[in-house]
Amino acid sequence: MDKTTSLTEAVRLVCDGATLALGGVTLYRRPMAFTMALLQHFARSGSPAGLTLLPFTGGLETDVLISAGMVQRIRACYVGLEAFGLAPHFTQAASQGTLQIQEETESSLACGIRAAMSGVGFIPSTAWIGTDLPSLRPDVRTVVDPYSGEELTAFPAIRCDVAVVHALEADRRGNTRLNGHWGVDREVVMVADTVIVTAERLVDRLDQADIPGQAVRAVVECPRGAWPTSCHPLYPFDGQAILDYVEAAGTEAFPALVSAWSAAHLDRQT
């Protein structure tokens, strides 16, 4: 089955109130072309709103969506721009209390995703035992190991409505190649109801894939679709563009910067 589509059509798969997982890691292989197209769709129609973001580690893609007021809640173990400092809109929204932050760690996210992949309601772990984190997450309970009698944290399963992954290469049936730095992309697509892949290039057939086509709903060809984040080995992150973003945040120059980024990604699709 040919699953290729356009960015315009792909963003319509994200509905109001959806839990949206964003692939990649910090400033590497983030689905920026999709993010900018989603931002444009929101500006035109007011949808999707009230999103819950599940980026595992959030970066530019997360901060851009927060800047537009599209995000109600976030589940991540880190949100920032690495050497470029704080994620400005996330930091502001968190300080003002306009964004719900669900406390997570790498362990809670990994266990929750693993539980969903295993088809069970929770995964037990020694993580969080002896910390104050359970007081911030009353939905996370404890269980007793029936063999040792040890108290364990029971992390609930995590699923999402839509997962978006940017890849080096994909074929028209959805088989996808990520290169070596996978993050949790291979796992998160298995717990998503809908999977969208944006790829640097489309080929007729991939003989080996990191993500199988059966899991993918839609594929979009997006050259330089991770810019200004990196997509090794094709291109590094654009440090100047990220600095421009940080400097423009919260100023009158920010809307023009976002428009320019959106236009740059749109031009590469045509």
C-alpha atoms as one frame of an Amber mdcrd trajectory, in Angstrom:
protein
   0.000   0.000   0.000   1.298   3.454  -0.934   1.126   5.525   2.267   2.706
   8.721   0.946   0.906  11.977   1.609   1.585  15.695   2.048   2.403  17.601
   5.222  -0.909  19.424   4.846  -2.808  16.147   4.985  -0.592  14.585   7.653
  -1.145  17.325  10.237  -4.896  16.802   9.963  -4.406  13.430  11.651  -3.759
  15.267  14.934  -7.040  16.119  16.682  -7.922  18.412  19.578  -6.865  16.966
  22.923  -4.584  14.352  21.368  -1.508  12.942  23.047   1.257  13.625  20.540
   4.630  11.860  20.725   7.521  13.622  18.971  10.494  11.540  17.888  14.193
  12.300  18.039  16.396  13.296  20.976  16.986  16.859  22.284  18.427  18.637
  19.189  18.792  15.557  16.980  16.349  14.350  14.308  13.326  16.260  15.572
  10.258  16.452  13.274  10.556  20.204  12.693   8.901  20.331   9.259   5.854
  18.595  10.724   5.902  20.888  13.758   5.924  24.032  11.619   3.130  22.669
   9.399   1.080  21.841  12.505   1.671  25.368  13.764   0.405  26.828  10.470
  -2.659  24.573  10.559  -3.421  25.778  14.091  -3.033  29.432  13.027  -5.579
  28.927  10.232  -8.155  26.752  11.984  -7.536  26.925  15.736  -6.973  23.164
  15.769  -5.454  21.043  17.202  -5.597  22.581  20.673  -5.276  21.178  24.175
  -2.482  18.802  23.212  -0.548  16.573  25.569   3.045  16.321  24.330   5.096
  13.181  24.865   8.557  14.048  23.487  10.586  11.975  25.993  13.231  14.738
  25.854  11.707  17.966  24.550  13.561  20.524  22.461  12.769  23.099  19.774
   9.777  21.172  18.429   8.172  21.187  21.880   8.956  24.829  22.632   7.523
  26.035  19.300   4.175  24.333  19.932   4.031  25.692  23.479   4.695  29.208
  22.129   1.467  29.041  20.121  -0.688  28.007  23.093  -1.448  24.616  21.552
  -0.189  22.541  24.489  -2.130  21.861  27.685   0.125  19.246  29.265   3.610
  17.815  28.803   5.190  14.509  29.803   8.985  14.603  29.441  12.072  13.916
  31.523  13.827  16.996  30.071  12.859  20.086  28.088  15.637  22.401  26.933
  18.032  23.413  24.197  21.200  21.789  25.549  24.182  24.158  25.157  21.812
  26.900  23.951  20.141  27.154  27.347  16.566  26.880  28.528  13.586  26.316
  26.258  12.203  29.865  26.637   8.472  29.324  26.071   8.372  26.139  28.129
  10.170  27.916  30.968   7.802  30.863  30.848   4.661  28.705  30.712   5.927
  26.527  33.558   6.711  29.599  35.688   3.309  31.165  35.024   1.424  27.929
  35.663  -0.234  27.935  32.228   1.188  24.510  31.348   0.445  21.267  33.171
   3.686  19.401  33.793   3.325  15.725  34.579   6.439  14.741  36.504   8.390
  12.066  34.656  11.852  10.533  34.680  13.584   8.326  32.149  12.557   5.329
  34.261   8.862   6.233  34.481   8.611   6.901  30.752  10.563   3.791  29.784
   8.526   1.564  32.101   5.237   3.087  30.956   6.060   2.574  27.290   7.307
  -0.945  27.969   4.068  -1.777  29.794   1.987  -0.634  26.824   4.173  -2.638
  24.442   3.705  -5.701  26.644  -0.068  -5.289  26.782  -0.143  -4.952  30.583
  -1.374  -2.155  32.824   1.914  -1.428  34.573   5.571  -2.362  34.921   7.108
  -2.747  38.417  10.441  -1.085  39.165  12.683  -0.048  42.043  12.796   3.491
  40.587  11.311   6.303  42.734  11.404   4.176  45.901  12.636   6.383  48.741
  12.050   9.642  46.837   9.374  12.352  46.993   8.308  11.778  43.372   5.283
   9.591  44.265   3.775  12.543  46.156   3.737  14.473  42.858   2.158  11.592
  40.954  -0.721  10.090  42.951  -1.612   7.994  39.900   1.631   6.042  40.352
   1.076   3.327  42.955   3.171   0.629  44.577   2.919  -3.150  44.523   4.508
  -5.912  46.569   6.752  -8.394  44.783   5.011 -11.750  45.473   8.366 -13.541
  45.514  10.579 -11.275  47.612   8.017  -9.170  49.503   9.820  -6.029  48.310
   7.769  -2.887  47.672   8.058  -1.721  44.061   6.796   1.237  42.072   4.055
   0.291  39.584   4.429   2.625  36.599   1.203   2.769  34.543   1.210   1.998
  30.823   1.671   4.950  28.457  -0.009   5.107  25.075  -0.413   7.994  22.645
  -2.809   8.977  19.891  -0.212  10.092  17.331   3.553   9.596  17.046   5.630
  11.589  14.553   9.139  10.464  13.658  11.643  12.068  11.306  13.821   9.556
   9.467  16.709   9.430   7.058  14.846   7.265   4.592  11.508   5.535   4.078
   9.730   3.663   1.340   6.192   4.216   0.157   4.866   1.377   2.315   6.165
   3.033   5.485   9.291   0.986   6.152  11.654   3.446   7.812  15.409   3.800
   8.439  16.505   5.947  11.386  20.289   5.451  11.424  22.013   4.451  14.664
  20.722   7.025  17.177  17.225   5.677  17.774  16.192   7.333  21.024  12.877
   5.649  21.895  11.391   6.092  18.428  11.174   2.374  17.674   9.285   1.798
  20.902   6.960   4.800  20.909   5.559   3.984  17.463   4.428   0.651  18.876
   2.232   2.334  21.489   0.694   4.938  19.148  -2.682   4.618  17.467  -1.422
   6.602  14.453   2.188   6.859  13.240   3.408   9.543  10.839   6.893   9.366
   9.325   8.607  12.333   7.694  11.724  11.294   5.797  14.666  13.021   4.176
  13.963  10.982   1.066  11.555   8.346  -0.202  12.689   5.245  -2.058  10.702
   2.559  -3.812  11.747  -0.173  -1.415  13.753  -0.620   1.798  15.082  -4.111
   2.460  16.011  -3.330   6.069  14.054  -1.045   8.375  14.168   0.205  11.953
  10.401   0.799  11.907   8.197  -1.676   9.978   5.705  -0.310   7.488   2.842
  -2.155   9.188   3.051   0.309  12.085   2.961   3.424   9.885  -0.173   5.289
   8.758   1.367   8.068   6.613   4.746   8.915   5.038   5.848  12.389   3.917
   9.025  13.242   2.015  10.643  16.186   3.844  14.171  17.093   2.745  15.975
  18.770   5.670  12.825  18.137   7.676  14.705  18.180  10.985  16.286  21.629
  10.442  17.440  23.539  12.460  18.054  20.402  14.551  20.480  17.863  13.141
  20.017  14.750  11.059  23.324  12.895  11.208  25.086  12.077   8.919  23.277
  14.346   6.456  23.578  17.697   8.273  24.446  19.127  11.721  22.198  21.368
  13.797  22.151  25.029  12.782  23.572  26.779  15.822  22.980  30.269  14.469
  19.302  29.549  13.784  18.845  28.192  17.314  20.541  31.264  18.786  18.245
  33.461  16.682  15.265  31.568  18.127  16.405  32.077  21.710  17.046  35.798
  21.146  13.692  36.350  19.381  11.583  34.502  21.979   9.293  36.889  23.826
   9.998  39.786  21.444   8.197  41.348  18.494  10.668  39.573  16.203   9.422
  36.090  17.139   6.372  35.847  14.801   8.539  36.817  11.824  11.110  34.168
  12.738   8.435  31.471  12.995   6.963  32.544   9.640  10.407  32.385   8.033
  11.040  28.897   9.406   7.621  27.724   8.212   8.241  29.172   4.756  11.672
  27.523   4.551  10.212  24.104   5.277   7.301  24.652   2.897   9.665  25.646
   0.082  11.540  22.369   0.475   8.321  20.382  -0.043   7.493  22.013  -3.401
